[in-house]
Structures are given as C-alpha cells and as structure tokens.
Amino acid sequence: IAFAEVLIHIGNLGVTEDSFWNTAIEGLVKGRMYRYVPVHYLGDLVLSMAKVGKADSKILHLLGSQVIKHKGALSAEQTNKALQGFALTKFGSEILKEALDSDNQDSLQLKLN
C-alpha cells in the first residue's frame, strides 16, 4: 500500500527524476508489485504516472490488466482516473474503455497485448 501511495504522491508532485522512476518501475514490473496495488489506488497510479510521462506501454499494459480484472471493485472515480491516464498517454484508451463497458473481459484483456 505504501509503495503505491508514494508513487502516486511523487507523480502528483510532478517529480520526473529518472533514477527514482527507473527504480520504481523496476519494482512494479520485475518485482511484480503491480499485483499488490490496492484497487482503490489503481486509477490514481495510472493517472499520476501518465502526468509525469512515466507510464509507458509496459506499465499501462500491466496496470490496465489489473483495472480490467478488478473493474467490478473499482469506484467510478478510480475508473475515470484510469481512463484519463490512458488518454494522456494515447495508449489503449479505447480498448480500456471498451473493456470496462463490457462483460467479456478475457477477450478484451488479450487486445492489450
């Protein structure tokens, strides 16, 4: 939980320091910490990373998969923030929107690949 909160706050502050983000992204991807981001922070994390230009296609794929997987548990606010983050990066925002509007999450999750 604290890891996600730190990333959200750092992103919201506008910090773009590469050494920090490289370490954080390594933890999210290689450390597979994206699986432990609480549902109530997913949208915030996508949006804050997108704001500072640190949400690349790999991160968005991983976090987007989590958003789709847990769409039933996401609040409207978190869903909207995730969509805003994807829209900022112009990566898969239509696919994510379609997946969130659909009941067929398996086939749409494959489209993110």
Stockholm file with secondary structure:
# STOCKHOLM 1.0

chainA/1-113         IAFAEVLIHIGNLGVTEDSFWNTAIEGLVKGRMYRYVPVHYLGDLVLSMAKVGKADSKILHLLGSQVIKHKGALSAEQTNKALQGFALTKFGSEILKEALDSDNQDSLQLKLN
#=GR chainA/1-113 SS CHHHHHHHHHHHHTCCCHHHHHHHHHHHHTTCGGGGSCGGGHHHHHHHHHHTTCCCHHHHHHHHHHHHHTTTTCCHHHHHHHHHHHHHHTSSHHHHHHHHHCSCHHHHHHHTC
#=GC SS_cons         CHHHHHHHHHHHHTCCCHHHHHHHHHHHHTTCGGGGSCGGGHHHHHHHHHHTTCCCHHHHHHHHHHHHHTTTTCCHHHHHHHHHHHHHHTSSHHHHHHHHHCSCHHHHHHHTC
//
